[in-house]
C-alpha cells in the first residue's frame, strides 16, 4: 500500500504511521489530531448513528457544531459497534493494521472490547497502546470516570490559580484534557522512536491519567513541600514561586491589559531604568526581590498613564519584555502569527471555508498540514474497511446491513 493511499499528501514527519483511536471527547482524540497534523493516518472509530459526542459539543452555526471541525480534523471517520462479536473482531483487525492504538474507555470496558494491553499485544506485538483514563489504568480507581477539570484539580494547578483572597480558578478552556493529549502524542512519539531501535520492534503500553501532565509541569511544588515545608498558594497574576522581581498584568489608560515579566536580573534593571529609579538599589537578585512591590506599583502607575500601544512601544525600546493580553481578534490581526502561518483556512463540507489554528510544531523541512476538517460520520468506512483492511465487499455490506458499521 503506497503512502498516497493512506495519507493523501504524504507529508509530515509522522507520514506512514497508522493510528486507530477508540476514544471520544477531547484528550485521546486530541493526541490523535496532533499526530494527524504531522502526517499520521488516523482512523477515528465512532458508534454508528450517534457518533462521537464531541460532534455536538459547543456552539453551532446553522446547526453545524464548530468544535468538531477542529478536533476531528485530518482524520478518517469509521463507524463500528463494539458491543457484539462482529464489532470486536473488526476492532481486532484495526489493531492488527495500526502502529498506535488510543483508548479512553474505563478499564473493564477496555478489557471487554479486547483493547487492553494483553489483547493488543497478542493481536499486534509491535503496537503502541496509549490508554488515557481518569486515574490511571493500573490504579485502584481504574474504573472511575474522569474529565479534564477533575485532572486539573488533582494536579495542584487549580489550587495555585486565582487571587489570594479568592477561590481556586480553572483556566478558561479544557486545560487538563489538552495537556494530556499533548503528553500522549509526545509519549507515542518517544515509543515509536524506541521501537525503531528494537530489533524485535516490541510495542509499548502508555498508561496516562488526566492529572499526570499538569502535576508534572508544576515542577517545583513537590520539592518545595518536601524540602522547605512550603505549600505554595494563589498569587493572582504573579507567581507563587517567581523567577524574578516582576511578573504581573497591568491595565493601560485605554483599558487594555499589558503583561510584564522579568526573567533575569538584567531584565529587572531594564524595568528600573524605564521607571527612572536608581539601579544601585537593584544591583543584585536579593535587592531586586526585596524591591518587587516598588517595581510592581511603579509599573501599575506608569502603564496606567499610557495607552496600550504607547506602553508596549516604550517598553520594547527599553528592553522590557511584555505583551498585550490578546483576545481572539488580536490573535487574528497579529502580524507575527500571520508571518508564521499560525492561522489557516480550510474548506469544509458544511461551512464553506473556515479558519483555525495551523500545525504546531512547525517542522521547517517536512511540515505537516491541515488537509480536512472533522469528517462526516462514517465518511471513510469504504476506504478503511475495504482498501486499508482488505475486507471483502460482501463482508463490508454484511457488517453494514447488521448495523455493525
C-alpha positions as CSV (number, residue, x, y, z in Angstrom):
1,X,0.0,0.0,0.0
2,X,1.5,3.3,-1.0
3,X,1.8,6.4,1.2
4,X,-0.6,8.1,-1.2
5,X,-3.3,5.5,-0.5
6,X,-3.3,6.4,3.2
7,X,-2.0,10.0,3.7
8,X,-3.3,11.9,0.6
9,X,-0.4,14.4,0.8
10,X,2.4,12.0,2.0
11,X,4.0,14.8,4.0
12,X,4.9,15.4,7.6
13,X,7.4,13.7,10.0
14,X,4.8,11.1,11.0
15,X,3.7,10.2,7.5
16,X,3.3,6.4,7.2
17,X,2.4,6.0,10.9
18,X,-1.0,4.3,11.3
19,X,-3.2,5.2,14.3
20,X,-6.6,3.9,15.4
21,X,-8.4,5.7,18.2
22,X,-11.2,4.2,20.2
23,X,-11.6,7.5,22.0
24,X,-14.1,10.2,22.4
25,X,-14.4,13.8,23.5
26,X,-11.0,15.6,24.0
27,X,-7.9,14.1,25.5
28,X,-7.5,10.9,23.4
29,X,-8.8,12.4,20.2
30,X,-6.5,15.5,20.6
31,X,-3.5,13.2,20.8
32,X,-4.6,11.7,17.5
33,X,-5.2,15.1,15.9
34,X,-1.8,16.3,16.8
35,X,-0.2,13.2,15.2
36,X,-2.6,13.6,12.2
37,X,-1.4,17.2,11.7
38,X,2.1,15.9,11.3
39,X,1.1,13.3,8.7
40,X,0.0,10.2,10.5
41,X,-3.0,8.3,9.2
42,X,-5.6,8.4,12.0
43,X,-8.8,6.4,12.0
44,X,-11.4,7.7,14.4
45,X,-13.8,4.9,15.5
46,X,-17.3,6.1,16.4
47,X,-20.6,4.4,17.3
48,X,-23.0,4.0,14.3
49,X,-25.8,6.5,14.2
50,X,-24.8,8.7,17.1
51,X,-21.0,9.2,16.5
52,X,-18.6,10.8,18.9
53,X,-20.3,13.1,21.4
54,X,-17.8,15.7,20.6
55,X,-19.7,16.2,17.3
56,X,-22.4,18.1,19.2
57,X,-20.2,19.9,21.8
58,X,-20.1,23.6,22.0
59,X,-21.6,26.4,19.8
60,X,-23.1,25.7,16.4
61,X,-23.6,27.8,13.2
62,X,-26.9,26.9,11.4
63,X,-27.0,23.6,13.2
64,X,-23.4,22.7,12.4
65,X,-21.2,22.3,15.5
66,X,-17.9,24.0,15.2
67,X,-15.6,22.4,17.8
68,X,-15.6,19.1,16.0
69,X,-14.3,20.7,12.8
70,X,-11.0,21.3,14.6
71,X,-10.9,18.3,17.0
72,X,-11.7,15.8,14.2
73,X,-9.5,17.4,11.5
74,X,-7.1,15.4,9.3
75,X,-8.7,12.1,10.4
76,X,-10.7,9.3,8.8
77,X,-14.1,8.5,10.4
78,X,-15.4,5.0,10.6
79,X,-18.4,3.6,12.4
80,X,-18.2,0.4,14.5
81,X,-20.5,-1.1,17.2
82,X,-18.1,-2.7,19.7
83,X,-20.9,-4.3,21.7
84,X,-21.1,-7.5,19.6
85,X,-18.6,-10.1,18.5
86,X,-18.6,-8.9,14.9
87,X,-17.6,-5.4,16.1
88,X,-14.9,-6.7,18.3
89,X,-13.5,-8.9,15.6
90,X,-13.3,-5.9,13.3
91,X,-11.7,-3.8,16.0
92,X,-9.0,-6.5,16.3
93,X,-8.4,-6.1,12.5
94,X,-7.9,-2.4,13.1
95,X,-5.4,-3.1,15.9
96,X,-3.5,-5.5,13.6
97,X,-3.3,-2.8,11.0
98,X,-2.2,0.0,13.3
99,X,1.1,1.2,14.7
100,X,-0.7,3.1,17.5
101,X,-3.9,2.3,19.4
102,X,-5.6,5.0,21.5
103,X,-8.3,4.1,24.1
104,X,-10.1,6.1,26.7
105,X,-12.8,3.7,28.0
106,X,-12.9,2.6,31.6
107,X,-10.6,-0.3,32.4
108,X,-13.2,-3.0,32.5
109,X,-14.8,-1.8,29.2
110,X,-11.3,-1.8,27.6
111,X,-10.9,-5.5,28.6
112,X,-14.5,-6.3,27.4
113,X,-13.8,-4.9,24.0
114,X,-10.4,-6.6,23.7
115,X,-8.5,-3.3,23.7
116,X,-6.5,-3.9,26.8
117,X,-2.7,-4.3,26.7
118,X,-2.8,-8.1,26.9
119,X,-5.2,-8.3,24.0
120,X,-3.5,-5.6,21.9
121,X,0.0,-7.1,22.1
122,X,-1.3,-10.6,21.2
123,X,-3.0,-9.1,18.1
124,X,-0.1,-6.9,17.2
125,X,3.1,-7.3,19.2
126,X,4.5,-4.1,17.7
127,X,1.5,-1.9,18.6
128,X,1.8,1.1,20.9
129,X,-1.2,1.4,23.2
130,X,-2.0,4.9,24.6
131,X,-4.5,4.4,27.3
132,X,-5.9,7.5,28.9
133,X,-8.2,7.4,31.9
134,X,-9.2,9.5,34.9
135,X,-7.0,7.9,37.5
136,X,-4.7,5.5,35.6
137,X,-5.3,2.0,34.2
138,X,-3.3,0.3,37.0
139,X,-4.8,2.3,40.0
140,X,-7.5,1.2,42.4
141,X,-9.8,3.8,40.7
142,X,-9.1,2.5,37.2
143,X,-12.9,2.1,36.6
144,X,-13.9,5.5,37.9
145,X,-15.0,8.1,35.3
146,X,-12.9,11.2,34.9
147,X,-12.9,14.5,33.0
148,X,-10.2,17.1,32.4
149,X,-11.3,19.5,35.0
150,X,-11.0,16.8,37.6
151,X,-7.5,16.1,36.5
152,X,-6.7,19.8,36.7
153,X,-8.0,19.9,40.3
154,X,-5.9,16.9,41.3
155,X,-2.8,18.2,39.7
156,X,-2.4,21.2,42.2
157,X,-2.7,23.7,39.4
158,X,-6.2,24.9,40.2
159,X,-5.2,25.5,43.9
160,X,-2.4,27.8,42.6
161,X,-4.6,29.8,40.2
162,X,-6.6,32.8,41.3
163,X,-6.1,35.6,43.8
164,X,-5.0,35.1,47.4
165,X,-8.4,36.2,48.8
166,X,-10.5,34.4,46.2
167,X,-11.4,30.8,45.3
168,X,-9.3,28.5,43.2
169,X,-9.9,29.1,39.4
170,X,-9.9,26.8,36.5
171,X,-8.5,28.1,33.2
172,X,-10.9,29.1,30.5
173,X,-10.5,26.0,28.3
174,X,-10.1,22.2,28.6
175,X,-6.6,22.6,30.1
176,X,-6.3,19.1,31.6
177,X,-7.6,17.3,28.5
178,X,-5.5,19.4,26.2
179,X,-2.2,18.9,28.0
180,X,-3.0,15.2,28.4
181,X,-3.5,14.9,24.7
182,X,-0.2,16.8,24.1
183,X,1.7,14.5,26.5
184,X,0.0,11.5,24.9
185,X,1.3,12.5,21.5
186,X,4.8,13.1,22.9
187,X,4.8,9.7,24.6
188,X,3.7,7.9,21.5
189,X,6.5,9.6,19.5
190,X,9.0,8.5,22.1
191,X,7.7,4.9,22.0
192,X,7.9,4.9,18.2
193,X,11.5,6.1,18.4
194,X,12.3,3.3,20.9
195,X,10.6,0.7,18.7
196,X,12.7,1.7,15.7
197,X,15.8,0.8,17.7
198,X,14.4,-2.5,18.9
199,X,15.4,-5.5,16.6
200,X,12.1,-7.2,17.7
201,X,10.0,-4.0,17.3
202,X,8.2,-4.6,20.5
203,X,5.3,-2.4,21.3
204,X,4.6,-0.4,24.5
205,X,1.8,0.4,26.9
206,X,1.5,4.1,27.9
207,X,-0.7,4.5,30.9
208,X,-1.7,8.2,31.3
209,X,-4.1,9.7,33.9
210,X,-5.7,13.0,33.4
211,X,-3.8,14.6,36.4
212,X,-0.4,13.4,35.3
213,X,0.7,16.0,32.9
214,X,-0.2,19.2,34.8
215,X,1.1,17.8,38.1
216,X,4.4,17.1,36.3
217,X,4.5,20.6,34.7
218,X,4.2,22.4,38.0
219,X,7.8,21.4,38.6
220,X,8.6,23.0,41.9
221,X,5.6,22.2,44.1
222,X,6.7,18.8,45.4
223,X,10.3,19.6,46.1
224,X,9.3,22.9,47.9
225,X,6.9,21.0,50.2
226,X,9.5,18.2,50.7
227,X,12.5,20.4,51.5
228,X,11.0,23.6,52.9
229,X,7.7,22.6,54.2
230,X,6.0,25.2,51.9
231,X,2.6,24.8,50.4
232,X,2.5,27.4,47.6
233,X,-0.8,29.3,47.3
234,X,-2.6,31.6,44.9
235,X,-0.8,34.9,44.0
236,X,-3.1,36.4,41.3
237,X,-1.3,37.3,38.1
238,X,2.0,36.9,39.9
239,X,3.7,33.6,40.5
240,X,3.7,31.7,43.8
241,X,7.3,30.9,43.0
242,X,8.6,33.8,40.9
243,X,11.9,33.5,38.9
244,X,12.4,37.3,39.1
245,X,11.2,40.5,40.6
246,X,8.2,41.4,38.4
247,X,5.5,39.2,36.9
248,X,2.1,40.8,36.7
249,X,-0.7,42.2,34.5
250,X,-1.4,45.9,34.4
251,X,-4.3,48.0,32.9
252,X,-3.4,50.8,30.4
253,X,-5.1,54.1,30.1
254,X,-7.2,53.0,27.2
255,X,-8.5,49.9,29.1
256,X,-6.2,47.4,27.5
257,X,-4.2,44.9,29.6
258,X,-0.4,44.5,29.5
259,X,1.6,41.7,31.0
260,X,5.2,42.4,32.1
261,X,7.7,39.7,33.1
262,X,11.3,39.9,34.1
263,X,13.1,36.6,33.8
264,X,16.7,37.7,34.6
265,X,18.4,40.2,36.8
266,X,19.3,42.2,33.7
267,X,15.6,42.4,32.6
268,X,14.7,43.7,36.0
269,X,17.2,46.5,35.6
270,X,15.6,47.5,32.3
271,X,12.3,48.0,34.3
272,X,14.2,50.0,36.9
273,X,15.5,52.3,34.2
274,X,12.2,52.6,32.5
275,X,10.6,53.8,35.7
276,X,13.5,56.2,36.4
277,X,14.7,54.5,39.6
278,X,18.2,54.1,40.9
279,X,19.8,51.0,39.5
280,X,22.1,50.8,42.6
281,X,19.0,49.9,44.7
282,X,18.5,46.8,42.5
283,X,22.1,45.8,41.9
284,X,21.7,42.1,42.9
285,X,19.0,39.5,43.0
286,X,18.3,39.9,46.7
287,X,17.7,43.6,46.3
288,X,15.6,43.0,43.3
289,X,13.3,40.6,45.1
290,X,13.1,42.9,48.1
291,X,12.0,45.7,45.7
292,X,9.3,43.7,43.9
293,X,6.4,45.7,45.4
294,X,8.0,49.1,44.5
295,X,8.5,48.0,40.9
296,X,5.0,46.5,40.7
297,X,3.4,49.7,42.0
298,X,5.6,51.8,39.7
299,X,4.6,49.8,36.6
300,X,0.9,50.0,37.6
301,X,1.1,53.8,37.7
302,X,3.3,54.1,34.6
303,X,1.3,51.8,32.3
304,X,-1.9,53.3,33.7
305,X,-0.7,56.7,32.4
306,X,-0.1,55.4,28.8
307,X,-2.2,53.7,26.2
308,X,-1.6,50.0,25.4
309,X,0.3,50.8,22.2
310,X,2.4,53.5,23.8
311,X,3.3,51.3,26.8
312,X,4.4,48.4,24.5
313,X,6.4,50.7,22.2
314,X,8.3,52.3,25.1
315,X,8.8,49.0,26.8
316,X,10.3,47.5,23.7
317,X,12.6,50.5,23.3
318,X,13.8,50.0,26.9
319,X,14.2,46.2,26.5
320,X,11.4,45.4,28.9
321,X,9.6,42.2,28.0
322,X,5.8,42.4,27.8
323,X,2.8,41.9,25.7
324,X,-0.8,43.0,25.3
325,X,-3.1,40.4,26.7
326,X,-4.6,39.1,23.5
327,X,-8.2,38.2,22.8
328,X,-9.0,36.1,19.7
329,X,-9.4,39.2,17.5
330,X,-5.9,40.3,18.5
331,X,-4.6,36.8,17.5
332,X,-6.3,37.0,14.1
333,X,-4.8,40.5,13.5
334,X,-1.3,39.9,14.8
335,X,1.4,40.2,12.1
336,X,3.7,37.7,13.7
337,X,1.0,35.0,13.8
338,X,0.4,35.9,10.1
339,X,4.1,35.6,9.2
340,X,4.3,32.2,10.8
341,X,1.2,30.9,9.1
342,X,-0.4,30.2,12.5
343,X,-4.0,30.6,11.2
344,X,-5.0,28.5,8.2
345,X,-8.1,28.5,6.0
346,X,-9.6,25.1,5.3
347,X,-12.5,24.1,3.0
348,X,-15.4,22.4,4.9
349,X,-18.3,20.3,3.6
350,X,-20.9,22.2,5.7
351,X,-19.5,25.7,6.3
352,X,-17.5,26.5,3.1
353,X,-14.2,27.9,4.3
354,X,-13.3,28.0,7.9
355,X,-10.3,29.4,9.8
356,X,-8.5,27.5,12.6
357,X,-5.0,27.1,14.1
358,X,-2.3,25.8,11.9
359,X,0.0,22.9,12.6
360,X,2.1,23.1,15.8
361,X,5.1,22.4,16.0
362,X,6.4,23.8,12.7
363,X,8.7,21.4,11.0
364,X,10.6,23.6,8.5
365,X,12.0,20.7,6.4
366,X,9.0,18.4,6.4
367,X,5.9,20.2,7.6
368,X,2.5,18.8,8.3
369,X,-0.7,20.4,7.0
370,X,-4.4,20.7,7.6
371,X,-6.0,18.9,4.7
372,X,-9.5,18.4,6.0
373,X,-11.8,19.5,8.8
374,X,-13.6,17.0,11.0
375,X,-15.1,14.4,8.7
376,X,-18.7,13.3,8.3
377,X,-19.8,10.3,10.4
378,X,-18.6,7.1,8.8
379,X,-17.3,9.0,5.8
380,X,-14.3,6.7,5.4
381,X,-15.9,3.3,6.0
382,X,-15.3,2.1,2.4
383,X,-11.7,3.3,2.3
384,X,-10.7,2.0,5.7
385,X,-12.5,-1.3,5.8
386,X,-12.2,-2.0,2.1
387,X,-8.8,-0.7,0.9
388,X,-6.9,-0.5,4.1
389,X,-8.1,-3.6,6.0
390,X,-8.8,-5.6,2.8
391,X,-12.3,-6.7,3.8
392,X,-14.3,-8.3,1.0
393,X,-17.1,-6.0,-0.3
394,X,-19.7,-8.6,0.7
395,X,-18.3,-8.7,4.2
396,X,-18.4,-4.9,4.4
397,X,-22.0,-5.0,3.2
398,X,-22.9,-7.7,5.7
399,X,-21.5,-5.6,8.6
400,X,-23.4,-2.6,7.3
401,X,-26.7,-4.5,7.0
402,X,-26.3,-5.8,10.5
403,X,-25.7,-2.4,12.0
404,X,-22.1,-3.2,13.0
405,X,-20.7,-0.4,10.9
